[in-house]
Amino acid sequence: MNAQYGILRFAKYKGPEIGHIEAHNERTKEKYASNPDVNTDKSKYNFHLVKPKRKYRAEAEKQIAEKGCRTRSDSVRVVEALITASPDFFKGKKRAEIKEYFAYALEFIKAHQDERTIISAVVHMDEKTPHMHLCFVPITEDGRLSAKDIVGNKKKLTWWQDEFWKHMVKKYPTLERGESASITGRDHIPPRVFKEMTHLNKYREKLEELIAGINPINKKAKVQEISAVLDKFIPAAEKMNRELKKYRSVFKELEAENTELTQKNKELTDKSKGSLLQRMQVMQLERDYAALMEIIERIPAEIVEEYKNTPNVRRTENER
C-alpha cells in the first residue's frame, strides 16, 4: 500500500484575487475550461461545513472593520487552507466517512484560529481527490490583521504541519506527516499555476489555428477573431509571467545546492529529490511560457498594430 499523507497547505490573498478563489470554491463559474479536473456533473455532491454569510471580500472587510484593524493596500485579507489527503486514503470511503475526515480537520483549525473568522469551509467532491478549501480572515487573538503571525515563516509552517498530523493521526493512525516547506526546502508550486498554463496553451493553440487560416479574403474577420483571443490571452500571459518570477530565483538556488545535497544523509537526499522535481517543474513552465511568447511573434505585424489601435471593449465597459 502506498503511503497515505494528511495534507495541509496555506495560501494568502490580498485583493481582487479573493473574488477568483471564491468563484472557484463556491462553484459560481459557468465553465471551468482552465481546470479540466472539475467534473460539473458531480458538483452537486460538494458540501459546506461552514457556509459563507456574504461574499468573501465583503465578509473580510466587515470583520476587519469591526475589529478596528490597521490595514495597508497590500495587507493579506484572506488566508486559504487547503486540506486533503493522499488519493489512496479516500479509496473505498463513503461520503459520510469523507465528511467525517474533513469535519475532524475543521476541529483542528478551530482549535488554533477563532472560528468566527472562518468565512467558508467547502469540500469539493467533483475533482479527482476530495479536498476542503477553508478560508478565514487572519485576525490574531489580540485583534490585529496579520497573516504573518498566524501562518508564519518556515518554522511556523513546520509547527502547523506537526500539529495537524498529531491531531489527525489520533483518529486516522495510518496517516503519515506531510512535508512542510522547511523539509522540501521550497514553497509548493500550487496546482493552480499548472492549470493556468494549460488554459494559456489552449489560447496558444487557437491563435496558431487562426494565424494558419489567414488569407486576403478572410483577413478582416480573422483580425477580429484574433483580437478577441488576445483580449483574454495577454492579461493571462502577463499574470503567468508574474507567477514565474517567483520561481526563477528558486530555480537558480536549486541548481547550486542540488549536488551538495546528494552527498549528505538520507533526509537531505530526499530533499534533493524534491528539489529536482520542482526544478523540472519550473523548467517545464518556462518552456511552455516561451512557446506562448513565440506565438505572439508569429502574428502578422499589421494585425498586431491594428489590435493595439483598437479599444478593448470589455475593459472600457468595466471602467465605466
C-alpha positions as CSV (number, residue, x, y, z in Angstrom):
1,M,0.0,0.0,0.0
2,N,1.3,3.5,-0.9
3,A,2.0,5.9,1.9
4,Q,-1.0,8.0,2.9
5,Y,-0.4,11.6,3.9
6,G,-2.5,14.1,5.7
7,I,-2.1,17.3,3.7
8,L,-2.4,21.0,4.9
9,R,-1.4,23.9,2.7
10,F,-1.8,27.7,3.1
11,A,-2.2,30.4,0.6
12,K,-2.6,34.2,1.2
13,Y,-4.8,36.6,-0.8
14,K,-4.8,40.4,-0.7
15,G,-7.3,41.9,-3.1
16,P,-9.1,41.2,-6.4
17,E,-7.8,37.6,-6.4
18,I,-10.2,36.9,-3.4
19,G,-13.1,37.0,-5.9
20,H,-11.4,34.5,-8.1
21,I,-10.9,31.9,-5.3
22,E,-14.5,32.5,-4.2
23,A,-15.7,31.7,-7.7
24,H,-13.7,28.5,-7.7
25,N,-14.5,27.4,-4.2
26,E,-18.2,28.2,-4.3
27,R,-18.6,26.9,-7.9
28,T,-20.2,30.1,-9.2
29,K,-18.4,29.9,-12.6
30,E,-20.4,28.7,-15.6
31,K,-17.5,26.9,-17.1
32,Y,-14.2,25.6,-15.8
33,A,-12.1,25.4,-19.0
34,S,-9.0,26.3,-17.1
35,N,-9.5,23.4,-14.7
36,P,-10.1,20.1,-16.5
37,D,-10.2,18.3,-13.2
38,V,-13.6,19.7,-12.3
39,N,-16.5,17.4,-13.2
40,T,-19.5,19.7,-13.0
41,D,-21.9,16.7,-13.1
42,K,-20.5,15.8,-9.7
43,S,-20.6,19.3,-8.2
44,K,-24.0,18.6,-6.6
45,Y,-22.1,16.3,-4.2
46,N,-19.9,19.2,-2.9
47,F,-20.9,20.3,0.6
48,H,-20.2,23.0,3.2
49,L,-19.0,22.6,6.7
50,V,-19.1,26.4,7.1
51,K,-21.4,28.3,4.7
52,P,-20.4,31.9,3.8
53,K,-22.7,34.6,5.1
54,R,-21.7,37.0,2.3
55,K,-19.1,37.5,-0.4
56,Y,-15.6,36.6,0.8
57,R,-14.1,40.1,0.4
58,A,-17.2,41.7,2.0
59,E,-17.0,39.4,5.0
60,A,-13.3,40.0,5.4
61,E,-13.7,43.8,5.2
62,K,-16.6,43.6,7.7
63,Q,-14.5,41.6,10.3
64,I,-11.5,43.9,9.8
65,A,-13.7,47.0,10.3
66,E,-15.4,45.5,13.4
67,K,-12.0,44.8,15.0
68,G,-10.6,48.2,14.0
69,C,-7.6,46.5,12.4
70,R,-5.0,48.7,10.8
71,T,-4.5,47.8,7.1
72,R,-2.4,48.6,4.1
73,S,-3.3,48.3,0.4
74,D,-1.1,45.1,0.3
75,S,-2.4,43.6,3.5
76,V,-3.5,39.9,3.3
77,R,-7.2,39.8,3.9
78,V,-7.9,36.2,3.4
79,V,-5.9,33.0,4.1
80,E,-7.0,29.8,2.5
81,A,-6.2,26.4,4.0
82,L,-6.3,23.5,1.5
83,I,-6.9,20.3,3.4
84,T,-6.9,16.9,1.9
85,A,-5.0,13.5,2.0
86,S,-3.3,11.2,-0.5
87,P,-5.8,9.7,-3.1
88,D,-5.3,6.2,-1.7
89,F,-6.7,7.4,1.7
90,F,-10.1,8.1,0.2
91,K,-10.4,4.9,-1.8
92,G,-13.4,2.9,-0.8
93,K,-14.6,5.5,1.7
94,K,-18.3,6.5,1.6
95,R,-19.5,10.1,1.6
96,A,-20.2,10.1,5.3
97,E,-16.7,8.9,6.1
98,I,-15.2,11.6,3.9
99,K,-17.3,14.2,5.6
100,E,-16.1,12.9,8.9
101,Y,-12.5,13.3,7.9
102,F,-12.9,17.0,6.9
103,A,-15.1,17.7,10.0
104,Y,-12.3,16.4,12.2
105,A,-9.7,18.5,10.3
106,L,-12.0,21.5,10.8
107,E,-11.9,20.9,14.5
108,F,-8.1,21.4,14.3
109,I,-8.3,24.7,12.5
110,K,-10.9,25.9,15.1
111,A,-8.6,25.0,17.9
112,H,-5.9,27.3,16.6
113,Q,-7.9,30.1,14.8
114,D,-11.0,31.9,16.1
115,E,-13.9,30.1,14.3
116,R,-15.7,33.4,13.9
117,T,-13.0,34.4,11.4
118,I,-13.8,31.4,9.2
119,I,-15.6,32.7,6.0
120,S,-16.2,29.3,4.3
121,A,-15.2,25.7,4.5
122,V,-16.4,23.8,1.4
123,V,-15.5,20.2,0.4
124,H,-15.1,19.5,-3.3
125,M,-16.2,16.1,-4.4
126,D,-16.2,17.0,-8.1
127,E,-12.4,16.7,-8.7
128,K,-10.1,13.7,-8.6
129,T,-9.3,13.8,-4.9
130,P,-11.7,15.1,-2.2
131,H,-10.4,18.3,-0.6
132,M,-11.5,21.2,1.5
133,H,-11.0,24.9,0.9
134,L,-11.2,26.7,4.2
135,C,-10.9,30.5,4.1
136,F,-10.5,32.7,7.1
137,V,-9.7,36.3,7.9
138,P,-6.2,36.3,9.5
139,I,-7.1,38.2,12.7
140,T,-4.9,37.4,15.7
141,E,-6.1,36.8,19.2
142,D,-5.2,40.4,20.2
143,G,-7.3,41.8,17.3
144,R,-4.6,42.5,14.7
145,L,-4.8,41.7,11.0
146,S,-1.6,39.6,10.5
147,A,-1.3,36.6,8.2
148,K,2.4,36.6,9.0
149,D,1.8,36.0,12.7
150,I,-0.8,33.3,12.1
151,V,0.7,31.3,9.1
152,G,4.2,32.5,9.9
153,N,7.6,31.7,8.5
154,K,9.0,28.3,7.6
155,K,9.4,27.5,11.3
156,K,5.7,28.3,12.0
157,L,4.7,26.3,8.9
158,T,6.6,23.3,10.2
159,W,4.7,23.7,13.5
160,W,1.4,23.7,11.6
161,Q,2.3,20.5,9.8
162,D,3.4,18.9,13.1
163,E,0.3,19.8,15.0
164,F,-2.0,19.0,12.1
165,W,-0.5,15.5,11.9
166,K,-0.7,15.0,15.7
167,H,-4.4,15.9,15.6
168,M,-5.3,13.8,12.6
169,V,-3.3,10.7,13.5
170,K,-5.4,10.3,16.7
171,K,-8.4,9.4,14.6
172,Y,-6.6,8.1,11.5
173,P,-3.5,6.2,12.6
174,T,-2.4,5.2,9.1
175,L,-1.8,8.8,8.1
176,E,1.8,10.0,7.8
177,R,3.0,13.5,8.3
178,G,3.0,15.7,5.2
179,E,6.2,17.6,4.2
180,S,6.5,21.3,5.0
181,A,8.4,23.9,3.1
182,S,11.3,23.6,5.6
183,I,11.7,19.9,4.7
184,T,11.3,20.2,1.0
185,G,13.3,23.3,1.1
186,R,10.9,25.3,-1.1
187,D,7.4,26.5,-1.2
188,H,5.0,24.3,-3.1
189,I,4.2,25.3,-6.6
190,P,0.4,25.3,-6.5
191,P,-1.6,23.1,-9.0
192,R,-3.4,26.3,-9.9
193,V,-0.3,27.6,-11.8
194,F,-0.1,24.5,-14.0
195,K,-3.9,24.7,-14.6
196,E,-3.5,28.3,-15.7
197,M,-0.7,27.3,-18.1
198,T,-3.0,24.6,-19.5
199,H,-5.6,27.3,-20.2
200,L,-2.9,29.6,-21.8
201,N,-1.8,26.7,-24.1
202,K,-5.4,26.4,-25.3
203,Y,-5.3,30.1,-26.2
204,R,-2.0,29.5,-28.0
205,E,-3.4,26.6,-30.0
206,K,-6.4,28.7,-31.0
207,L,-4.1,31.6,-32.1
208,E,-2.0,29.1,-34.2
209,E,-5.2,27.9,-35.9
210,L,-6.3,31.4,-36.7
211,I,-2.9,32.5,-38.0
212,A,-2.6,29.5,-40.2
213,G,-6.0,30.2,-41.7
214,I,-5.4,33.9,-42.7
215,N,-5.8,34.8,-46.4
216,P,-6.6,38.0,-48.3
217,I,-10.4,37.2,-48.4
218,N,-10.9,36.5,-44.7
219,K,-8.3,38.8,-43.2
220,K,-10.7,41.3,-41.7
221,A,-12.7,38.5,-39.9
222,K,-9.6,36.8,-38.7
223,V,-8.3,40.1,-37.2
224,Q,-11.5,40.3,-35.1
225,E,-11.2,36.7,-34.0
226,I,-7.5,37.0,-33.1
227,S,-8.2,40.3,-31.2
228,A,-10.9,38.5,-29.2
229,V,-8.5,35.8,-28.2
230,L,-5.7,38.3,-27.4
231,D,-8.0,40.2,-25.1
232,K,-8.0,37.1,-22.9
233,F,-4.6,35.7,-23.7
234,I,-2.4,38.8,-23.0
235,P,-3.6,39.6,-19.4
236,A,-3.4,35.8,-18.6
237,A,0.1,35.6,-20.0
238,E,1.2,38.7,-18.0
239,K,-0.2,37.1,-14.9
240,M,1.8,33.9,-15.6
241,N,5.0,35.9,-16.1
242,R,4.5,37.4,-12.6
243,E,4.0,33.9,-11.2
244,L,7.1,32.6,-12.9
245,K,9.2,35.4,-11.4
246,K,8.6,33.9,-8.0
247,Y,10.2,30.6,-9.1
248,R,13.1,31.8,-11.3
249,S,15.2,32.8,-8.3
250,V,14.3,29.5,-6.7
251,F,15.5,27.6,-9.8
252,K,18.9,29.2,-9.5
253,E,19.2,28.3,-5.9
254,L,18.2,24.7,-6.5
255,E,20.7,24.4,-9.3
256,A,23.5,25.4,-6.9
257,E,22.5,23.3,-4.0
258,N,21.4,20.0,-5.6
259,T,24.9,18.5,-6.0
260,E,26.0,19.0,-2.4
261,L,22.6,17.8,-1.0
262,T,23.1,14.4,-2.6
263,Q,26.3,13.9,-0.6
264,K,24.6,14.3,2.7
265,N,22.3,12.0,4.7
266,K,19.1,10.3,3.6
267,E,16.8,13.1,4.8
268,L,18.7,15.6,2.7
269,T,18.8,13.2,-0.2
270,D,15.1,13.1,-0.1
271,K,15.1,16.9,-0.1
272,S,17.4,16.8,-3.1
273,K,14.8,14.6,-4.9
274,G,12.1,17.1,-4.1
275,S,14.3,19.9,-5.3
276,L,15.0,18.2,-8.6
277,L,11.3,17.6,-9.1
278,Q,10.5,21.2,-8.6
279,R,13.4,22.3,-10.8
280,M,11.9,20.1,-13.6
281,Q,8.5,21.7,-13.0
282,V,9.9,25.2,-13.2
283,M,11.8,24.2,-16.4
284,Q,8.5,22.9,-17.9
285,L,6.6,26.1,-17.0
286,E,9.4,28.1,-18.6
287,R,9.4,26.1,-21.8
288,D,5.6,26.5,-22.0
289,Y,5.8,30.2,-21.4
290,A,8.5,30.6,-24.1
291,A,6.1,28.8,-26.6
292,L,3.4,31.3,-25.6
293,M,5.7,34.3,-26.4
294,E,6.7,32.6,-29.7
295,I,3.2,32.6,-31.0
296,I,2.9,36.3,-30.3
297,E,5.9,36.9,-32.5
298,R,4.3,34.9,-35.4
299,I,1.2,37.1,-35.5
300,P,1.5,39.4,-38.6
301,A,2.8,42.8,-37.7
302,E,-0.2,44.6,-39.3
303,I,-2.7,42.6,-37.2
304,V,-0.7,43.4,-34.0
305,E,-0.7,47.1,-34.9
306,E,-4.5,47.0,-35.6
307,Y,-5.1,45.2,-32.3
308,K,-3.1,47.9,-30.4
309,N,-5.1,50.7,-32.0
310,T,-8.5,49.0,-31.3
311,P,-10.1,49.8,-27.9
312,N,-10.7,46.8,-25.7
313,V,-14.5,46.8,-25.4
314,R,-14.6,44.7,-22.3
315,R,-12.0,46.8,-20.5
316,T,-13.8,50.0,-21.5
317,E,-17.1,48.7,-20.2
318,N,-15.5,47.6,-16.9
319,E,-14.1,51.0,-16.3
320,R,-17.4,52.8,-16.6
